[in-house]
Amino acid sequence: MRVTRITERLSIAAQPNSTDIIQWADQGFTLLINARPDDEEASQPGNACERHTAERAGMAYAFIPVTGTTITKADIRAFQAALSEASGPAVAHCKTGTRALMLFVLGEALDGRMEEDEVIDFGQRHGIDLTAVRRWLERERSSRPRVEGFFDPRTFSIQYLVIDPDTRACAVIDPVLDFDEKSGATSTRSADELLEFIAREELKLQWILDTHPHADHFSAAHYLRSRTGAPTAIGERVIEVQKLWKEIYHWPALATDGSQWDRLFADGERFMIGNLEAEALFSPGHTLASITYLVGDAAFVHDTLFMPDSGSARADFPGGDARRLWRSIQRILALPDQTRLFTGHDYQPEGRAPRWESSVAEQKRVNAHLVGIDEQSYVALRQARDHTLPMPKLILHALQVNIRGGRLPEPETNGKRYLKIPLDVLGGAPW
């Protein structure tokens, strides 16, 4: 099969078969990037087959499935990362090669190595129409706000910076404090990455926002406040979560008035990030206190909707409720179709690269937990699936930190901090 050389490191091609992949390995290609979602056509080999063939031929493999209308910054950065980590030349494909080239060119344009007015000519020199790249860049330029996601592979969580392009004011959403449950070690590496980005981009941090008390990672809200002085905030119903977990932890001294944060948002309450108006939308179901932050055309939906190929979040934690989650999801889907949705986790089904941005229209069209499903069916589906899931490995570690706004336990007389793990209080054991 013909491949088109783009740079010394990258060539593109149309859909290959197994023989083509083996021949590419023989020709010296060291990485295969598959940019095509499964099941576009009955005849395509698919992700699992391509991965198996590439790895047997000695090639590295990356799965970054996109459509022309759903490419996100996460996809572009995943494509760049795969190329940079390759030990030699790479070949990227989709059905015709167009999307593979789009991912490359968008990265070049975003990083300033290619001007927008060069895009069309560049595509024509390689026999590909890149009009869609120009449209993508125009949408990105006009988007309010700017959103940057930071994926944490240990917890599959995404930290966000939401930025007002006019004033350079920004807010952090769901920052992560690193914790290794095997050694008990903590670190601020993930949160420091946010601070470094803020400093490098000369941004002004105005808010540190949590969507809910997380069960799978520690919040870095308190740490970031100590470093920057920016106020912290969460939904006002965190008080209900505090009361619930106060009993579980048998923690008489725990204050259950939300005073660990600087601001508690009511449903529908508005606030400003620079010149951008933001709104807190109550979105319970995953937890009692969950909220969505709506900022311009961007909604940060935490653990309600995941990416469409992952469905929705679980609702079986203490205080969770599948019916409430369904109704919260419907409220989110009532936003305009073009609203960008930024999820709280991505578990990379089928080994694909991490993604975290979708749209209301895309979720309505292809989310497996939503299409053709009514409330009662969803509740039954969600409850049945939740029954098969183990509890998150950090739930008992994390909640005692996160219901206090990300504060670690106070040091004891020996200068060490200790977590308290209650026994036999949760279901989900493997036996």
GIMO-V375941 format. One record per residue. N is the residue number from 1. RES is the residue in one small letter. OMEGA is omega in degrees with one decimal (999 if undefined). Layout:
# GIMO-V375941
N RES OMEGA
N RES OMEGA
This chain:
# GIMO-V375941
1 m 179.9
2 r 171.3
3 v 179.9
4 t -178.8
5 r 179.1
6 i 174.8
7 t 176.1
8 e -175.6
9 r -171.1
10 l 167.1
11 s 178.6
12 i -178.2
13 a 171.7
14 a -177.3
15 q 177.8
16 p 166.2
17 n -175.5
18 s 179.2
19 t 178.3
20 d -177.7
21 i 178.8
22 i 178.1
23 q 178.0
24 w 176.9
25 a 178.9
26 d -180.0
27 q 175.4
28 g 175.7
29 f -175.2
30 t -176.8
31 l 171.7
32 l 175.5
33 i 178.2
34 n -178.8
35 a -174.4
36 r 175.4
37 p 174.8
38 d 170.2
39 d 170.9
40 e 177.2
41 e -179.5
42 a -173.4
43 s -175.8
44 q -176.9
45 p -180.0
46 g -173.9
47 n -174.8
48 a 180.0
49 c -179.3
50 e 179.0
51 r -178.8
52 h -178.2
53 t -179.1
54 a -176.8
55 e 176.2
56 r 179.1
57 a 177.9
58 g 179.2
59 m 167.3
60 a -173.9
61 y 175.2
62 a -179.7
63 f -177.8
64 i -173.0
65 p 179.8
66 v 164.4
67 t -176.2
68 g -176.2
69 t -176.1
70 t 177.0
71 i 179.1
72 t 176.1
73 k 179.3
74 a 177.8
75 d -178.5
76 i -179.0
77 r 176.7
78 a 177.7
79 f 179.3
80 q -179.1
81 a 179.0
82 a 179.0
83 l -176.1
84 s -178.6
85 e -177.9
86 a -179.5
87 s -179.6
88 g -176.8
89 p -179.8
90 a 171.3
91 v -179.2
92 a -178.8
93 h 164.1
94 c 176.4
95 k -176.8
96 t -174.2
97 g -175.4
98 t -177.8
99 r 177.1
100 a 178.8
101 l 177.7
102 m -179.7
103 l 179.2
104 f -174.9
105 v 177.9
106 l 176.3
107 g 178.4
108 e -178.9
109 a -179.5
110 l -177.7
111 d 174.0
112 g 179.6
113 r 177.2
114 m 177.4
115 e -179.5
116 e -177.1
117 d 175.5
118 e -170.3
119 v -175.1
120 i 179.4
121 d 179.4
122 f 178.3
123 g -178.4
124 q 178.5
125 r 179.9
126 h 174.9
127 g -176.5
128 i 177.7
129 d -178.6
130 l 176.5
131 t -179.2
132 a 176.7
133 v 177.4
134 r 179.1
135 r 179.0
136 w -179.1
137 l 177.2
138 e 177.1
139 r -179.5
140 e -178.5
141 r -176.7
142 s -177.0
143 s 172.0
144 r 4.4
145 p 168.4
146 r -178.6
147 v 175.0
148 e 178.8
149 g -179.3
150 f -173.4
151 f 177.2
152 d -174.3
153 p 179.7
154 r -176.9
155 t -178.2
156 f -179.0
157 s 175.5
158 i 169.2
159 q -179.0
160 y 162.3
161 l 175.0
162 v -164.3
163 i 170.3
164 d -176.6
165 p -175.8
166 d -174.0
167 t -175.0
168 r 170.6
169 a -178.1
170 c 172.8
171 a 171.7
172 v 177.0
173 i 175.8
174 d 178.0
175 p -174.2
176 v 168.6
177 l -173.4
178 d 178.7
179 f 176.1
180 d -173.7
181 e -178.7
182 k -179.0
183 s -174.6
184 g -176.7
185 a 173.2
186 t -179.8
187 s 177.5
188 t -174.4
189 r -177.7
190 s 179.1
191 a 178.9
192 d 175.5
193 e 175.8
194 l -178.9
195 l 178.5
196 e 178.3
197 f 179.4
198 i 179.8
199 a -177.4
200 r -178.6
201 e 179.7
202 e 178.9
203 l 178.6
204 k -176.8
205 l -178.6
206 q -176.2
207 w 169.5
208 i -167.6
209 l 168.5
210 d 175.4
211 t 179.0
212 h 173.4
213 p -171.4
214 h 179.9
215 a -173.2
216 d 171.0
217 h 175.7
218 f 174.6
219 s 175.8
220 a -176.4
221 a -177.4
222 h 178.6
223 y -179.0
224 l 176.9
225 r -179.8
226 s -179.6
227 r -170.0
228 t -174.5
229 g 179.4
230 a -178.0
231 p 176.6
232 t -179.7
233 a 178.4
234 i 177.6
235 g -173.7
236 e -178.6
237 r 170.4
238 v 178.3
239 i 178.9
240 e 177.9
241 v 178.3
242 q -179.4
243 k 179.6
244 l -176.2
245 w 172.6
246 k 178.8
247 e -179.1
248 i -179.6
249 y -174.6
250 h -168.3
251 w -174.2
252 p -174.5
253 a -176.3
254 l 174.2
255 a -177.0
256 t 179.7
257 d -179.9
258 g -175.5
259 s 178.5
260 q 175.4
261 w 178.9
262 d -176.6
263 r 173.8
264 l -175.9
265 f 170.2
266 a 176.7
267 d 179.3
268 g -179.1
269 e -177.6
270 r 177.0
271 f -173.9
272 m 167.8
273 i -169.8
274 g 177.0
275 n -179.0
276 l 174.4
277 e 178.0
278 a -179.1
279 e 175.7
280 a -179.7
281 l 179.0
282 f -174.4
283 s -174.9
284 p 178.7
285 g 173.0
286 h 170.0
287 t 177.1
288 l -167.5
289 a -170.5
290 s 173.8
291 i 172.4
292 t 173.8
293 y 177.5
294 l -178.0
295 v -176.3
296 g -179.6
297 d -176.6
298 a 176.4
299 a 179.9
300 f -162.5
301 v 175.5
302 h -177.1
303 d 169.1
304 t 174.5
305 l 167.5
306 f 173.2
307 m -173.1
308 p 179.5
309 d 177.4
310 s 174.5
311 g -173.3
312 s -176.9
313 a 178.3
314 r -176.0
315 a -174.2
316 d 174.3
317 f 173.5
318 p -177.2
319 g 179.4
320 g -177.5
321 d -175.7
322 a -179.5
323 r 175.8
324 r 179.5
325 l 177.1
326 w -177.5
327 r 174.5
328 s 178.4
329 i 179.2
330 q 177.0
331 r 177.8
332 i -178.2
333 l 174.7
334 a 174.1
335 l 179.0
336 p -175.5
337 d -176.0
338 q 179.9
339 t 176.6
340 r -179.7
341 l -179.1
342 f -172.7
343 t -176.0
344 g -178.4
345 h 169.3
346 d -175.1
347 y 169.2
348 q 179.0
349 p -179.0
350 e 176.8
351 g -179.5
352 r 177.5
353 a -179.5
354 p 176.9
355 r -179.7
356 w -179.9
357 e 172.6
358 s 176.4
359 s 175.9
360 v -178.3
361 a -179.0
362 e 179.2
363 q 178.3
364 k -171.7
365 r -167.8
366 v -179.5
367 n -173.3
368 a 179.2
369 h -174.3
370 l -171.9
371 v 177.7
372 g -175.3
373 i 175.1
374 d -174.2
375 e -176.2
376 q 178.9
377 s 179.1
378 y -179.3
379 v 179.3
380 a 179.1
381 l -176.3
382 r -179.3
383 q 178.9
384 a 179.9
385 r -179.0
386 d -179.1
387 h -178.6
388 t -172.3
389 l 172.0
390 p 173.9
391 m 175.5
392 p -173.6
393 k -177.7
394 l -171.2
395 i -177.8
396 l 174.4
397 h -167.3
398 a -172.5
399 l -179.2
400 q 174.3
401 v -170.2
402 n 174.6
403 i 173.0
404 r 174.6
405 g 179.4
406 g 178.8
407 r 172.9
408 l 176.2
409 p 178.0
410 e 177.4
411 p 174.6
412 e -171.5
413 t 177.9
414 n 178.6
415 g -179.0
416 k 176.2
417 r -177.7
418 y 172.0
419 l 179.6
420 k -177.4
421 i 177.1
422 p -178.5
423 l 172.1
424 d 179.3
425 v -177.9
426 l 171.3
427 g 175.5
428 g 176.6
429 a -175.0
430 p 179.1
431 w 999
